[in-house]
């Protein structure tokens, strides 16, 4: 969620009565509550036109939605139980809904990172990895910072190589976290968690020194897998997270022809960011080239985007630009 969206949500919550705002909060996740609460606490004087704009946007969005689909799990459980009886319904519901009671892990999401780390520190690294893939990526990265370098790298390696969560692993989680996922584990399907994408998301929130150490450990174990993690860590759309100065440095290193092809597959907001950091004449020429450029193969677009990302990583390694989401690393 962008800062603008969070601020709008904060204005809306402050516009509601206390009871209504509390009811809304009940349906939010722990990280959402934290971000929203911080934004609300920082709100000072809000202009009438800002409040009116937020309420207008809210009315427009809600006018396009219905209540169908809300609390559908409970509805399905009630209908199945009434139709089939408790025993038959329980078996079928486990297959349909995946036994999605996760009260144990939900309690971890409300805890601070240091407390979570203290709770799981002495568990087997495989169990720690399985727990962390259930957390929000930024929270998981914070938990990792409280481990020793050796344990942190071991856990990240296990996350990167984790191919789903097996029932046996869920049994261990139940023992560690007071039945993390409830229900008959024999009927629990393998959940699509872990893998290089998850490892990359967590690494994106770690500071530079910790990330470098972890990546080196991954390379020593499996260089191909480490490259896949790197490819997942920073995609072309993540250029939006680089500040204007960084974009300007990048543009000096990229050929116009390559940039035109790469931008063919870019979202409008990224195109705007790139063009904003060009001179007026260069931006006009780039717009004309983009409009006149015919269809381009997806493989060509991806190839040029990857080539630009190689330059981005080099500039980041040299300390010339800062990539977004790198924890609490300070800059002077």
ABEGO torsion letter per residue (X at the ends): XBAAAAAAAAAAAAABBAAAAAAAAAABBAAAAAAAAAAAAABBBBBAAAAAAAAAAAAAAAAABBABGBGAAAAAAAAAAAAAEAAAAAAAAAAAAGGABAAAAAAAAABBAAAAAAAAAABBAAAAAAAAAABBAAAAAAAAAABBAAAAAAAAAAAAABBEBBAAAAAAAAAAAGGABBEBAAABBBBBBEEAAAAAAAAAABBAAAAAAAAAAAAAABAAAAAAAAAAABBAAAAAABBAAAAAAAAAABBAAAAAAAAAABBAAAAAAAAAABBAAAAAAAAAAAAABBBBBAAAAAAAAAAAAAAAAAAAAAGABBBBGBEABBBX
